[in-house]
């Protein structure tokens, strides 16, 4: 029985950080696809955009997290707004969490070069746990004889995104509504999973050199969950001729990552990131791998002439 307690604790009580397991998806290249954590981000892009992300975390660690995400944003030319779709899936051992949301963002012009985008998303969150995959020392436990247990809930989130051509600041709560789920079949054998609010503060600035052929971008992401110390991501990336981006960063005191992004033609960017932990988990893991495909589905009416670096 102790194993089911540990697994439910992993899902229900942890922040999005590599120090412990996560309740929400963890992506190193979040700065290039902030729609995953902030629905207002889709209102800042004036072209159709499709992104697919896949992450294998702690490779070699049994039951390690595997995350996938798909986001699609579509801007409206005359309404200063955009709609989007986000699909997320997170697997941790026998547990699977799938999220499908629809998003809407509206942007306003504050000055000649500063805009504010405000976004909402809503959808469904589905948990499933294949308890047959668990190996325990306790036999005949009724809570572990349920096969696959499934729970669904409504999810709702919001965010704001303030930006110009060379800087941005985003604040979001992907899940404003938090739900609780019970696993068990009698009053004396029930275990609870409780969703937690995750708060994100993301910011970055772009420094241009050599007639904008070389760009340098520091960025930071602060993540906060109730009853847990804040998690901090800091990264520094360099872009060359808007074709190649190289970067590295630090997550909290003991996780290091590096990433590479390459522009293939005008409409496709491919990114790869590798994380390595400086904690004791490195004795059991070969690091984390992440791939991102960014497809820009331009329309002539909304085609961008100067690609953004975020």
N, C-alpha and C positions, 0 to 999 in steps of 0.2 A: 504493500500500500504506500510505502514511503515514496516510491517512484512516481506514482500518479500525483502526489502532493507536490513533488519537485517540479514536474512538468507544468502543472497548472499555475504554480508560482512563477515559473519562467514566463508564461504568457501574460499573466495578469498584473504583475507588480513591477515591471522593469521599464526603463527608458530606452530610447533608441540610441544605443551606444555600444561600442565593442567591449566595454568593461564587463558587461553582463549581456545576457540575451535580450532581444528586443521585442516589444509588442508591435511596433510599427516598422515598416520596411526601412532598412539602412542602405543608402546609396552614397558612394564616395563622390560621384560626379553630379551631385545635387545642384550645383550652381548652373549647370547647363540644361537642367530640366526641372525647374522649380515648381512646375505644375503638379508634381507628385505631392508636394507638401503645402502648396499655396494656390488656391483656385484663382486668385487675382492675377497670377502670372500670365494666364492666357490672354488677358486684356492688354498686355504690353507688347504683343507681337502682331504685326499687321500683315501676316501671311499665314496660310495653312501650314501647320506643322505637325508631323507625326514622329514620335520618339518611342523606341523600344529599348528597354533596359533589362539586363539579366545579370544576376550576381550569385556567385557561389562563395559563401563565407566560411572561413576556417576549414579549408580543404583538408581532408584526411581525418577530421574530427567526426566520430559517429553521430549521426543525427543533426549535423550542422545546418544552419539556416541556408535556404535557397530562395531567392526573391526574384520575381519578374514583374515588370511594369510596362504598360502601354498607355500613352497619352496622345490625344488628338485635339488640336485647337483649330477653330474656324472663326475668323473675324468677319464682322459685318461692316461693309464699307461706309455706310451712311449713318450708323447708329452709335458709333463710339463704343461698341460692345463686341463680345465674343462668346461663343459657347464651346464646351469641350467635353470630352469623355476620358475618364481615367479608369483603368483596370489594373488592380494590384493582386499579387498572389505571393504568399509567404509560407514556406514549409519549414517546420522545425521538428525533426524526428517524426512521430506519428501524428503531428498536429498540422493542420492546413488552415490558413486564413485567407479568404478571397473577398475582395472589395470591388464593387462597381459603383461609380458615381457619375452624375451629370453635373457640369459646372457652368456658371454664367458669370461674366465679368463686365463691368462698366467702367470706362475711364473718362476722366475729365482733365482738361488742360489748365494747369495752375498758373504757369508763366509761358513765355515763348519757347522754353526748352524743358520744362518740367511737367510731368503728368502723374496723376494718381489713378491707379486702377483698384477697384473694389470687387471682390469676388465671393461667391457662395457655391457650395456643392452639396449634393444630397444623393443618397443611394442606399445600397444594401451591403451589409457586412455578414459574411457567412463563415462560421467556424466548424471544423470537423476534426474529430480525434479518433483514429483507428486504434482502439485499446488492445486489439489482438496483437499489435506489434510490440507491446511492452513485455519485457522479461523481468519477472520479479521473483522473490523468494517466498512470497505469500501466495498460497494456492487456495482456490475456492473463494476468493474475494469477490463479492457480488458486484462491486463497483467496476471491476475489470472484466466482467462477463457480459458487457453490453454491446460488444462488437464495435461498430462505428457510431459514434455519438455526434449529432449535428445540432447546431444552434444558429439562428439567424436574427439579425436586428437591423433597425433603421440607423443610418449614420448621416450626420449633418456637420458641415464645417464652414469656415469663412477665413478671409484674409484680406490684407491690403498690400499694395505694391507701389512704392513711390520711386520714380526713376527719371533719368535724363539719358542723353547719349553716352555718358561716360561714368555713371554711377547708379546704384540702386539700393533700396532699403525695403525689405519685406517683413511683415509680421503676420503670422497665421496660427490657427488652431484647426487642424484637419478634422478632429472629432470634438465637437462641442458637447454632443450628447454621449454620455457614457452608460453602458449597459452592464448588467450582471447576469451570469449564467450559472446554473447549478448542474452538477454532474453527480448522479447517484440514484438509488432506487428506493430509499427509505429515509426516514427522518434522522436516523443515527449514522447515516453513511452518505453525506452530501458534501461536496467540495465546490467552492465558488471560484469563478473567474470574473474579475472585474476589470473593465476597460478603464484606462486612465487618460486624462487630458494631456496632450503633448503640445507645448508651445514652442514656436520656431521664430527666431529673429535672424535674418540673413541679410548681409550687406557686402557690397564690393565696389571697387573703384578701378577705373581703367586709365593708366598713364600711357600716352602715345609719344613715340620717338621716331626720328628719321621719316618725317612726313607720313606718320601713321603706318609705316611699314613694320614697325616693331611696337608691340603693345605689352604692357606689364599690368597684371591684375591681381592684387591681393583681395581675398575674400574671407569672410568669417561667418560661421553659423553657430548660434547658441541655441541649445535645445534644453527644455526644462520639463520635468514631469513631477507631479505631486510627490512629496516626501523623498525625493532623490536630488542629489546635488546636480547642478547644471552640467551639461556636456558641451564641450567647445571643440569646433573644427576650425582650423586655420589653414589656408592654402595660398600658394603663390604660383601664378601661371604666366607663361610668356607666349605670345602669339607672333608668328613670323609671316608677314604678307597675307594675313587672313587665311592661310592655308594649313599651317601647322601650329599646334599648341602643345606646350610641354609644361608640366606642373608637378608640384609636390606639396605635402602638407603634413600636419600633425593633428591627431584627434586625441584630446585629453593628454595625459602625460606619457602614454606608453604605446600608442598606435601610430604608425607612420605609413604614408601612402604616396604613390606617384602615379601620374596619368599622362596619356598621350592621346591627342585628337588630330585626325587628318581629314581635310576637306577633299572629297573626291568629286570633281566637277563642281557645278554650281548648286546642286540640290542635295548632296549627301555628305554628312559628316560621320565618321566612325571614331569611337573613343574606346580606350582600354585603360583600366586602372588596376593597380595591384596594391594590396594592403598587407602589412606585416605587423604583428603584435610584439611588443617588448615585454609582455607579461608572461606568466608561466604557461599560458595556453599555447605559446610558441613551441613548447616541447611536444605538443600533440597535433599541431596544425602546420600546414605548408603555406599559410597565408590565404588571402581572399582575392578572387578574380572577378572583374566586372567589365561587361561590354555594353556599349550604348550605340544605337543607330539613330541618327537624326536626319529625317527626310523633310526637306522644305518643299512643300507643294505650292509653288508660286501661282498666283493669278495675276494677270497683267495689271489689273486695277489696284492691286495691293503689293506689287513687287517691291522688295527693298533693294536699294542701290548701294547701301553701305552696311554690310553685315555686322550685326552686333556681336559682342564678345560675352554675352550672357543671355 
